[in-house]
């Protein structure tokens, strides 16, 4: 199971949290920083941890 939460959006920058349960036998929480470009949203940075 997974869940995506939009934590904040300001102009052309966003931060999201992705929660993954039982992903290959483990649980994770990812945080992504995104930037909106002419081609759409692009991931600029990612950090994750086991949950």
C-alpha positions as a Markdown table, in Angstrom:
| # | Residue | x | y | z |
|---|---|---|---|---|
| 1 | Unk | 0.0 | 0.0 | 0.0 |
| 2 | Unk | 1.2 | 3.5 | -0.6 |
| 3 | Unk | 0.0 | 7.1 | 0.1 |
| 4 | Unk | 1.1 | 10.4 | -1.3 |
| 5 | Unk | 0.6 | 13.6 | 0.7 |
| 6 | Unk | 1.2 | 17.1 | -0.6 |
| 7 | Unk | 2.8 | 18.9 | 2.3 |
| 8 | Unk | 3.2 | 22.3 | 0.7 |
| 9 | Unk | 3.1 | 24.2 | -2.6 |
| 10 | Unk | 4.5 | 27.7 | -3.1 |
| 11 | Unk | 4.5 | 29.0 | -6.6 |
| 12 | Unk | 6.7 | 26.5 | -8.6 |
| 13 | Unk | 8.1 | 24.5 | -5.7 |
| 14 | Unk | 6.4 | 21.6 | -3.8 |
| 15 | Unk | 7.2 | 19.1 | -1.1 |
| 16 | Unk | 5.5 | 15.7 | -0.9 |
| 17 | Unk | 5.6 | 12.7 | 1.4 |
| 18 | Unk | 5.2 | 9.2 | 0.1 |
| 19 | Unk | 4.5 | 6.4 | 2.6 |
| 20 | Unk | 5.2 | 2.9 | 1.3 |
| 21 | Unk | 4.0 | -0.1 | 3.4 |
| 22 | Unk | 5.5 | -3.6 | 2.8 |
| 23 | Unk | 7.6 | -2.5 | -0.2 |
| 24 | Unk | 9.8 | -5.5 | -0.8 |
| 25 | Unk | 9.1 | -6.5 | 2.9 |
| 26 | Unk | 9.9 | -3.1 | 4.5 |
| 27 | Unk | 8.1 | 0.2 | 5.2 |
| 28 | Unk | 9.5 | 3.5 | 4.0 |
| 29 | Unk | 8.8 | 7.2 | 4.1 |
| 30 | Unk | 10.1 | 9.3 | 1.3 |
| 31 | Unk | 10.2 | 13.1 | 1.1 |
| 32 | Unk | 10.5 | 14.7 | -2.4 |
| 33 | Unk | 11.2 | 18.3 | -3.3 |
| 34 | Unk | 9.8 | 19.2 | -6.7 |
| 35 | Unk | 10.2 | 22.1 | -9.1 |
| 36 | Unk | 7.6 | 22.9 | -11.8 |
| 37 | Unk | 9.2 | 23.4 | -15.3 |
| 38 | Unk | 7.8 | 23.9 | -18.7 |
| 39 | Unk | 7.7 | 20.1 | -19.0 |
| 40 | Unk | 5.9 | 19.5 | -15.7 |
| 41 | Unk | 6.9 | 18.7 | -12.2 |
| 42 | Unk | 10.5 | 17.4 | -11.7 |
| 43 | Unk | 12.0 | 15.8 | -8.6 |
| 44 | Unk | 14.9 | 18.0 | -7.4 |
| 45 | Unk | 15.8 | 16.2 | -4.2 |
| 46 | Unk | 14.8 | 13.0 | -2.3 |
| 47 | Unk | 15.4 | 11.7 | 1.2 |
| 48 | Unk | 14.0 | 8.5 | 2.7 |
| 49 | Unk | 14.0 | 6.5 | 5.9 |
| 50 | Unk | 12.7 | 3.2 | 7.1 |
| 51 | Unk | 9.4 | 3.5 | 9.0 |
